[in-house]
């Protein structure tokens, strides 16, 4: 069955999957080799008991979220952009918004080859742009480290940094919520009730677990709204194309 599916792929898809698998394997190997090389050079051995205990807790959370992210993002990005995005990272914050905006700007049909090509180009450009900006940022910090440390130490400035992430994700969320506010009603109400009922969940350690729960609630509510015809025309059309 697997051979039949691969046989029916176009030459473009075959090349994408072949090169994508090779480069993902190469990059994953380099990701693992870097800390191992540093540990060997510094002769620093981790406490394996503590390592595997911590790894087990993290793996339970992130393996499930990794599977869910792949199932959600891959159909939207296409094969080429998926390989690029999962290697370069920051998918939900940068890569996916860039790909979706590029598809909307180019007005390519969802799931079409044109849409996949546009998505791949958008993700590639965003990865290059991200790398350049990070490089410039590192150089900037290296030059102005001491003045920045003095500036950041000012008591009036310090509270600003607690607002950076909420402002960033708020702006990203607004760009999607405004397209169909009904999709956001149930997830936002669920989060509000959850945090009011269990204030202990409102901490950094519970964020990953909350993302899974909220993702499931969002998916169920979105499917219900779509089946009841409560979404606007544009999203109905997208839903039919995906189905």
Buried (B, 14 or more C-beta within 10 A) or exposed (E): EEEEEEEEEEEEBEEBBEEBEEEBEEBEEEEEEEEEEEEEEEEEEEEEEEEEEEEEEEEEBEEBBEEBBEEBBBEBBBBBBBBBBBBBEEBBEBBBBBBBEBBEEBEBEBBEEEBBBBBBBBBBEBBEEBEEEEEEEEEEEEEEEEEEEEEEEEEEEEEEEEEEEEEEEEEBEEEEBEEBEBBBEBBBEBBEEBBEEEEEBEEEEBEBBBBBBBBEBBEEBBEEBBEEEEBEEEBEEBBEEEE
